[in-house]
Amino acid sequence: MTAVTPERSINQRLDALARANEIRSQRAQLKRDLKASRISIQQLLAAPPTFVETAKVSDMLLAVPKYGRVKVNKILHTCRISPSKTIGGLSDRQRSELVTLLNRR
């Protein structure tokens, strides 16, 4: 038995596309703000807006100046966070450990 996904109307598809484009635009602006230090990564992790909850933690960390792949992977490994973990999927322990570690840097 295979599950069949329900068909979507053209209006439903267009609405979903519009929502996805809006979220992508908001995330792009957020990454620019992180890069320009208008918002700190600690603030973002402590109180994430809804549009960023499905974004990967590693992607947001990479937007911070002087944080490359090696440093981001080391931080995630230290906090025992999977590289594919989303911001909304962080446990309270992971979130507080990550914010504490980033505050020390």
Helices and strands as residue ranges (DSSP letters): H 10-35, H 41-46, G 50-52, H 57-62, H 69-78, H 92-104
